[in-house]
Amino acid sequence: MHKQKWYFIITLIGLLHLAFIPGAAGLDPLPPVTETNGSLGTCYSAYNTTYAQLAYNAGSRWDRFDFRWSSIEPSHGSFNFGPHDTMVNRDHAQGINIVGILGSTPEWAADPSCTATAAHPTLTAPPDFWIQWEGATGWPYHCPPETRYEPWTGPGSANDWGNYVYQVVNHFKGQVNTWELWNEQDVSYFWAGTRYSYAQILKVGYQAVKAADPEATVLFGGLAYWGNPGFYTAVLDMLAADPAGAEHNYYFDVMSLHLYASVYQTHEIATRVMQNVSSRVGSHPLWLTETGVKVWDEDEKPPGWPGEWPPYYSATAAEAATYIIAAYAGARAAGVERVFTFRLHDDTAGMPGQRYGLVRDDYTLRPAYLAYQTAARYLRGENQLTGPFDNETVRRVTFWGTPHGRIDVLWNHTPTATTYLHPAVLPTATLVTHLGVTQTLTATTGQYTIDLAPATCRNNPEGLYTIGGPPVLLIQADTTPPAITLHPLPAALYTNPLTVTWTISDSGSGPWYAEIAHAPTPTGPWELTAGWQQTQGVTQTQLTLPGSGAWHFHARARDNTGNWEAWPTTAEISTTLHLTRTVALSCTFFSDLNQSGRRESEEPLLTGITARWLGLEEQLVTETTGISGAWHITQSVDLGDYILTVEHAEHLPARYPFTVTSGTGTQLITRTLGLRPIVARVYLPLVLR
């Protein structure tokens, strides 16, 4: 959880007995979301069948919850999977995948140096302060296992953590194939050990998971991040230094992050985390396994409340709906693969005063539920994401080539209402509010006019607007790809780069750019030669190829809503590039006695000549010494300019340029070259001082 969440864990205990405000009426849901790309999930949606069905209808295809060691193995070697079997079966019945969180050391396995007080953080809350499911007990067992440094060689080894992980993964193999190793280990509430201990937890846990299920995916424990921003990088450095790290993918398959309250951090911090992971242990996917914002306006301010009201890092139910789409768009634009909303419902009995749910405990829906449905229905199936882009008032994230067309997610990041003019690539578009209400827009002078409401949420010590105004989705519904035709090339070409021309046809939003690839055979292997920098807004470009020979080309086009034409399976056009030529160089060398440059009958041929054939940058092509009278040599060289240098002991050296031109036959170059004789030598005395 986000660090700000913990600010209220203790102070909001007083809300435990606060009555639910009757005015917080539920909403009618949008139609169930049946088609998704699996990028959206929720946390703790398997409490009962109704909640699980609500999660599925919202478009969630993942559920994330705890498989606590302290609940599953309450005594050494005694495993109780029953409650979790029920939850797993419940999610599976709804078609929901599961991320299982492994952690919460039982007292019998805890390091004795971790005191009982540390093992049970003092909170004035009922025993079920944390989530309970049909016999699964609370989390706060955060001591590291005593035997964590013992070798784990398989089931039954001395490493209790490794045995627990193996047994759980093995039991649920085929039902749960994604496992998260601990939760928020970078804050003391969930982890009383060191970063070194957590690195060991990862190393042992990863190997135990893979031993039980080699196809399983292992997540780095979800980072609270703000509690200790340097924790994860220190752990990554340890994993990078491990001699066997690379062999085991550095002991995790996916990085996991938790971010709350600010839609802008979902892009900024996610980008930073991905960069830090990549620079240390190579690229790993990133999942945002918790994100959300606490709702404050369905509670009354408690008597004697000592802090700010509204509480810091909270929002109204309406603002929380705004958060859903903007945070999702920002995270996906950063490259986050999956986004899990914390949480499906409030569970105010287990988490008093923590209203994060898309759904209330009485099954009524908050506006955030409709926003979640809107994101799941539309923001999927893209072939590219770009942004976020900001102007003075509006932030934009674009989903290209979705099943609905191009979708621009737009919101006002200022406290003043604004009118935004968006470039049109089609005469009409559909505007979808964050709650799923649609209307048709007509472009005027090539632009859509969109009114965007102001940002209102600034519940933080800095007074920043952390959510923005309600976002809208501008959908330009062209889903038909364009078609490109490459124009034929001559059978033979002698220049590099060469010029390729084309025509693009498109009946919708119009062509945007093309990609052109080349290969040495008609079927590949293909290498991209030109992209949008060379092809946007033009119908020809120059391509530089690696060298001479037969070259084959194919292309695909993209339109202004992001639709891609499929790559042709074979070449569309071909040519043979002649960048080399065979040259027969024939030179006669004579002593140019009268310095006329022409050989006279009395001017003798020379012997003992050294001739060098050089490139323009003095690189040697070939060299011959001891030439008598004439030099005849045949060489295959690149087209271009060359230099012939000639040296003789009794004559001044000379340089003669020549050019190898394009052509199919042997180029014959014949030269009669005269060298000027040395007529005098002057020897200067050596003076010693």
N, C-alpha and C positions, 0 to 999 in steps of 0.2 A: 504494500500500500504506500501511497504517497506520504511524505513526512507530515504534510499538513493534516492528514487524516488523524494522525496520532495526537495532534494538538487537542483534539476534541474527544478522544477516547475516554479520558478521565473526566473532563469538565462537562461532558454531555450526559454523564451517568444520571444526572438529575432529571433528564427527560424521560427516563425509563417508564415512569407512571403517567407521563403526559398523554392526555386523550388525543386520539386522532381527530384532526379538524374536519368537521362534517362538510365544509364547503369545498373540499378537495375532491370534486366529482370526477368519475372516470370518463373516458372517451370511447367512442366506437372505433374499433381497429380498422385499418385498411384491409383489403383482401389479403389472404395468406400469401406469403412470398414462396413460390414453388421452385423458381429457378435462381440459383446463386452460383458464385464461383468459389464458395467455401472460405472466403477471406474474413468473414465475420463470426465472432463467437460471443458467448456470455459466460459469466462465472456463476456457479452454484445454481443451475437451473433444473437439477434432478431431485429437488425436494419431494415433489409429487408429480403425478401424471399431468395435472392441469398446468403447472409451471413449465414442464417439459414441452407440452403442446404449444403454450404461448411462445416459448423460445423458438420453436421450429417455425411457427407462423410468422414470427418477426423476421425470419431470414437467417437466424443463427444456425450454424451447422457444427459448432464446437461448444463443448461444455468443459469447464476447468474446475476441478475440485480436489480436495485433499484425500490421500490414502495414507492416513497418519500411522506412523510406526507405533505410537503409543496406544492406538486403538486396535490395530491389526495384530500386533504381537505384544499383548499386555504382560505376558511373562515369557521368559526365554524358551523359544521353541514351540510355543503354543499360539497358533494362528487362527484368527477369526475373520473370515472374508464375507460372512453373511450380509451385513449391512451394505457393503460396497457392491456385492453381487446384485443386490436389489437396485441400487442406483445405476450401475452400468447397464443392466437389462432395461431399465426405464429409458435411458438415453438412446440405447440402440433401437428400441421400439419406435422411437420418433425419428430415426435416421440422423442422429447427432453423434459426432465423434467426440472423443474424450482426451483431455490433457490431464494426466494424473500427477498430483504434486506429492513427492516422496519426502518425508521429513518428520519432525517432532519425536525426538528421542525419548523412549520410555525410561522411567527412573532406573530400572534394573540395568540398562545399558549405558547410562550417562557417566561421563567422566566425573569421578568423585570430587575433583577440585572445583567443579561447578556446583555451588551451594544450592541447597533446597530453595532458598529465596530466589536465587537466580533462575532456577528451573521453573519457578512459578511466579512471574512478575506480579507484584501487588497491585491489584485493581479492585476498587470497591464496586464490584459487579457480581451478579449471581454466577454460580458455577457454569452456567450455560452461556456466558457472555459471548463465547465464540460458537460457531455453527455446530449444531448437532444433527445427525441424521440417524434415526432409528438405531441407536446404540453406539454410533461413532462419537467419541468424546472430544473435548476441546484441544486446541493446538498447543497452548503456551508451554511446551516442553522444548526449550531451545538450547539445551546443553549439547555440546558435541559428544559423540559416542566415545566411550573410554578406549575401545579397541580399534579406533579408526586407522591407526598406523600399522596394525597387524597385516600381514600379507593376505590378500584375498585370492585364493587359488580355485575357488569353486564352492558349491554348497557344502556346509559343514566346516568351513575354515574358521579360524579364530576371529575373523573380522565380522562382528555382529551386524554392522551397517551393510556390508556387502551381502550377507545372507538374507537380510530382510528385503533388500532391493531385488535380489534374484527371485525369492519366493513370490513376491507380489507380481513382478513382471511375468514370471512363468505361469502363475495362476490365471492372469488375465490375458495371456497371449492369444491373439486372434480377435480379442474384443477391444483392448486398449493397446495402442502401439506408439503412444507419445507420452513421454515421462519427463517431468520437471524435477530437477534435483535440488530440493529445498525451496524456500520462499523467502525473499527479502532478507537474505543473509547479510546484507550490508547495513542492517539496523539491529540494535541489541535486543529488541523485543522478540525477534525470531531467531537470533543466532548469538550465543554467548561465547562463541569460539573466535579464533583469529582468522585472518585471511589465509594463513598457511593451512589451518585445519580445514577451511572450506575447499581449498585446492585439493586436499587429500580426499575430501568427501566426493568431489567431482571425479577424481581419478578412479577411485574404487567403484563408485556408483555407475560410472559409464561402462566399465568393464563388466560389471554384474548385469546391467541391463542387456548388453550385447550378447552376453553368454546365454541369457534366458531367451532373448529374441533378437537375433542378428539384424532383423529388418526394422527394429524399433528406432524411433527418433528421440534423441536425448536433448533436453533443454537445459541450459545454464539457469540456475535459480533466478526467478524474476527479481530485478533490481528495484529497490525503492528509490535508488539513485540519489535523491537530495539528502538523505541521511548521511551518506558518506560517498561523495562522487569519485573518490580515488580508489575505492575498494576493489572494483571489478578490474581496473587496469593493473593493479598489483597482482591480482590472481592470474590474469592473462599472462603477465610477465613470467610468473612461476611456471605456468603450463607451457609457455614457449621455450623455457629453458630445460624442460624435461626431455631427456634423451629419447624417450619413446613417445613423445607428444605427437609428432607428425603421423606416426603409425596409427594413432588412435584419434585422429582428427582433433587433437588437443583436448580430448575428453568432453566435447559437447558438439552437437550438430546444429543447434539453433541458439542464438542469443535471445534472452527474454528481458523485457523492460516494462516498468510500471510508471505511468505519468498521469497526473491528475490536474484538473482545474483550469489549465491554460491550453487553449487550442494551438497556440503558437509554439509551445514547447514540444508538442508531438512531432513537429518537423525538425526543429532546431536540435533538440537533445537526441532524437533518434538518429539524425545524420551524424552527430558527434560520436555516438556510441558505435555506429557501424564503421566509422573511420578508425576508431581506436582498436576495434576488433580486427579489422582487416590489416592494419599496420603491424599487429603483433602476432597473430596466428593465422592470417589469411582470411579470405572472405567466408563469412557464415551468414545465413539468413537471420533476420531480426523479426521477432514477434512482439507486439505490444499486448502482453497477456493480462494487463489490468489498465483500464483508463475510465475516467468518469468524473463527475463532480457531485458533491453533496447538495441535496435540496434542503433549503432552510425555511421556505415560506409556508410549509405545512405544519410547522410547530410554532407555538407561542414562545416569546422570550421568557425564560424561567425567572421567577422572582429572585432578586439579588444577583442576577447574572453579572459576573465581574468583567467580562471582556466586551469586544466589539459585537454589535448586532446590526446587520446580519454578521454571522461569524465569518472570519477570514476563510478564503478558499472554498466558498459555498456559492450557490446560485439559486434563483427561483426555479420552479419546475419548468417554466417557459424557457428560461435561459439554458437549463440543462438539455432541453431538446435541441437548441441551437448548437450546443457543444457536440452533440453526437455526430452530426454531419461534418462540421468544420474540422473536428479532431481526426475523424476518419480520413477525410480528404488530405489533410496535412501529413498524416502518418503514411498513407499509401504513396504520396508524392515523394516522401523520403526514401521509399523502397521497402517499407515494412510489409511483410507478407500477410500477416494475420493480425486482426485487432479484436481484442476481447473486452467487452464492456463489463465493468464492475458496477452493478451486478444485475441479474434478472429481476429479483425482487428484494425488498428492504431487509427482511428478517429482523424486524425491530426487537423481537424477543432475544435474539442472539447478539444483535448489534444495536443497542439502544441509541437513539439519536443519530443514527447513521443512515439517512435516507438516500441511498444511491440507486435504487431500483428503477428499471424501466416500468416495473409493475409494482403496485402496492401489495401489502400482505393480504388484502382482501380481494386480490385479483383485478381491481380496477386499474386502468391504464393511465400512465402519465403521458404528456405530450412527447416525451423522449421515446416512447415505444413506437409512435407513428413516425418519428424522425428516423429511427432505426430501420423500420420497414421501408422507408423511402430510400435510404442509403443502400439497403440490401437489394431492392428491386432495380434500381437504376445504375448504381456505381459499381459495375462489374463488367467483366468480359472485354476490358480495354486492351489494345495492343501497345499503348504507351500512355504514360502519365507525365505531364509537365507542370512546373510551378513549384512552390507558390510564387506568383508574380504580384507585386504590389504597386499601386499608384498612390496618390496622396490619400485616397479614401477607401479604396476597394482592394481586396485580396482575391486572387483567382487561382484555381487549380483546374486543369483540363484533363478529362478522360477521353482519349482518342479512340475511335473505331469500336465503340461499344455496340452491343446488339440494338441499342436505341439510336445510335449515331454519335456525334460529338457532343459531349456534355461538359459545360463550363460551370464549375461550382463557384459562386460569387457571394461575398459578404462584405459588409461595411465594417471597417475596423476603427471607425471614429465615433464619437458620441453625438454626431450631427447627421440627420437624415440626408441622403444624397441621391441624385439621379445619375445613373451610369449609362454611358453610350457604349454598346458593344458591337464590334464589327460583325456584319452579317455575311454568311456565305450561301445562305438560302433565303428566299423571300419571306418565309414564315418559320417560326420556331415555337416550341412548347416551353412554357415557363412552369416549373414545378416548385411549389413552396417546400420548406423543410418538413411540413406536415402532410405532404402528398397531394395538395390541391393544385390542379392544373388549369392553365389558360393558354390561349393561342396569341402569339405576338406577330405583328406584321412589321417588316423592316421599312424604314423611311430613309431615303438617301443612303442606303447601304449600311444602316445601323439599327440596332434594337435599343429602345429606351426602357430602362429598368429602374424602378424606384426601390431603394434599399434602406430599410429601417436602421436606426442607429444602434451602436453597442450600448449596453446598459450595465453589464456586470463588471464591477471593479472592487470586489471584496478581497482585498489583499493589502498588506502593509504599505506597498508602494502606490496604491491607488491606480494601478494600470488596468486598462480594459483588456481582460484576459480571454474573453470568449468572442466578442464581436456581435454584430446584429444578426438577425435570422438569415441564414443563407438561402439562396435560390439555386435551382438547377436549370440552366438554359440548354435545352436539347435541340440541336439542329439535326433533323432525322433523315440523314442520307446514309444508307447502309449498302449501297451498290458500289463496288470498286470500279476504278477507271481501267482503261486498257491502253497500253503503249505499243507503238510499232516502231522498231528500229529500221532506219533506212539502210539499204545495202551499201557495202563498202566495195571499192575496187578489189579485184582478185589479188593484186600485188600493190604494196605500199612501201615507200622508201624513206619515210620521215617518221620520227618519234619525238614529240607526241603526234597522234593522229586525231582527226576530227570525226566525231560520231554525231549524227543528227537523228531526230525522232519526231513522231507525232503522237499526242495523247488525246484520246476521246473520253469524254465523261458527260453523262446526262444530268448529273446532280450538282454538287457543290463546286465542281471545277477542279482541274488538276493543281496539285501543290508542287510536287517534285518527283523525281525518279531515282532509282538506284540501278546502276549498270555494273555487271560483273564480267570478268574475263576468265578464260580457261584455255589450257593447251590442247584440249580435246573437246568434241561437241557435247560431252556429258559431264565435264568437270575434270578435276576439282575446281570449284569456282572461287574466285577472290574478288571482293568488292573493289571496284575501280573508281566509281564516282557516286556521291550522295547528294544531299540537299544543298550543300554549299556550292556545288558545281551545276546543279540542274534546276534549282528553283527559279521559275519565271523565265526560262529560256528553252530553246528547242535544239540546242547543240552544245557540245562541250569538247574539250581536248582531253584525251586519255594518254597517259604515259605508260608504256608497257615494259616489262622486264628485259626484253631482248628480241632477237630475230626469231622467225619461225611462223608456223601457223597459229593463229589466235581466233578464238570463238567468243561470241558475246551473247548475253541475254539480259533482259531488263524487266523491272516491274515499276508500276507507277502508284502514287498515293494521291488521294484527293484531299480537299480542305476540311473534311470531317474525320480524316484519319484512316479511311478504308484503304487497305493494301490490295493491289492485284497480286495474285499468286505468281510465284516464280515459274517460268516455263521449265519443263524438265530437260530440255535440250537447247542447243544454241539456236539463236534466231538469225544471226549474221556472222560472217567469217571473213578473214583476209589473211594473206601471208605477208609478214613484215620482213623486209630485207634491210637489215641494219649493218650487215657486213658485206664485203666484196673481195673477190680474189684479184690481187694486183700483181702484174708482171712488171717489175722495175728493171730497166735496162739503162745503165749509165756508162759513158766513156769518159775517161779522165785524161787531160792533157796539160802540158805546161804552157800557160798563157804568157809567152815571152813578151809580146807586144801589148799585153793587157787590153786587147780589143774585145774579149769575150767570145770571139769566134776562132775556131781552129784554122790556122794557116798550114800550108804544106810543110813548112820548116819547123812546126811546133810538135815536139815528140809526145807520144803517149807516156804515161807515168807508170812506174812499178813501185810496189811497197806502199800502196794506198791503204788507209784505214777508213772504212765507211760505216756510219751508224744511221739507222732508220729510227727516228724518235717521234713520240707524240708531242703535242703542243706544250705539255707540262714536263717535257724532257724525259718521259718514261721510255725506256728502251724497248723497241719492237724487235730489232735484230742488229747484229754487228758482224762485220767481216774484216779481217786484217790481211795484209800481204797481197792486195789485189794488183794484178798486172793488166793495165790498159782498160779493161772493161769489167763491169760488175752486173751480173744477171741474177735476179732473185725473184721468186714468186711467193707471195704471202697473203693469207686471208686476214683481213683487218676490218675494224669498224669504219663506217663512213666518217669522213671528217678531214681535218687539216693535219699535216705532218711536216716534219723537217728532216732533210738529209744533211748530215755533217760529214765533211771530208777533210782528212789530215794527211800530210806528207812531210817528211823530215826537212826537205829543202824548199818547201813552199808554205805560203801562209794558209791557215785553215779557212774553210769556207762553209757557209750554210745556205741551203737551197730549199725553199718551201714548195710543197705540192699538196694537192687535194685529191682524196678518194671520193668519187661521186657515186650516186646511186645508179644501179643498173643490174642486169641479169647476167651478162657475160663477164669475162675477165677484162679488167681495165689495164690497158697497156700504157705505161708511162716511160717515155724514152727521153734521156737527157744527155747532151754532150757538155761536160763541165770542165772549165779551165781554172787552174789554180795559179796564182801569181807567185813567181819565184822570189825567194829571199835574196836580195842583191847585196846586202852588207850586214855585218854584225858588229856591234860596238861592245867592247868589254870594259867595264868601269872598274878602276882599282879599288881594292878593299882597304880602307883606312882604319887602323886600330888606334884607339885613344886610351 
